[in-house]
Amino acid sequence: MSRKNARETLYKLVFEYLFTREVNEQTMGLLFLDASLTDDDKEYIEKCYTGIADHYDDLTAYIVKYATGYATVDRLVKGDLTAMLISVYELVYVPEIPSSVSISEAVELVKQFSTSKSSGFVNGVLASINREVRNHGEDN
């Protein structure tokens, strides 16, 4: 199983989280019924999902800092915010994932699930965050 499918599952969980502000174990359990998800995928999803919830305020602070013209995360398209939360969490807390992979996957998620204009915006915001958190864009 590719990490791409795991990220799509994570995307669905984080998108729901934006509306409820609660980790939903029931939804996660239902999504984990997908036979194509490996144990490693499930571990990655659970780690990132709970990590995003635990660090939501810090992660959104990074996003608002670089999302020029958006004073609050409430003004961002939820699909864009979802993908950026996943990527920023990976950039800050999962250094073994190369930043280029994390950012590229976020851009692919918004191409699939958000608006047609989202990919350039998301890429720009994440590139700026990457420069700050990963030693000016160099992968650790």
C-alpha positions, 0 to 999 in steps of 0.5 A: 500500500502506498502512503498516498492512500493512507494520506487520503484516509487521513485527509478525510479524518482531518476534514471531519475534525475541522467541523467537530474539533474532536478526534472521532474514533468511530470514523477512524475505525470505519475507515480502517476497515479498508482492506488495502490499509496496512498496519503501518498505514494505520499507525501513520494515520492514527499518529498524524490524526491525533497529532494534528488534533493535539497541535492544531493551534500551533499548526494553524499559526504556521499556516496563517503566518504565511497565508497572505491575506487570510487573517484567520484559518476560518477564511481558508477553504476547508479542503486547502486547510486540511491538506496543509494541516497534514503537510505542516504536521509532517514538516514539523513532527515527522522529519523522516518524511522528506519535505518535498514528498509532504508538500507534493502530496498536499498539492495532489490532495487539493487537486483531487479534493479542493478547488482548481486554484488551490494547488499554487496557493497551498504549494506557496504556503507550504514552501514558506513554512518549510523554509522556516521549520526545516532549515531553510528548505533542506530536508533533514 
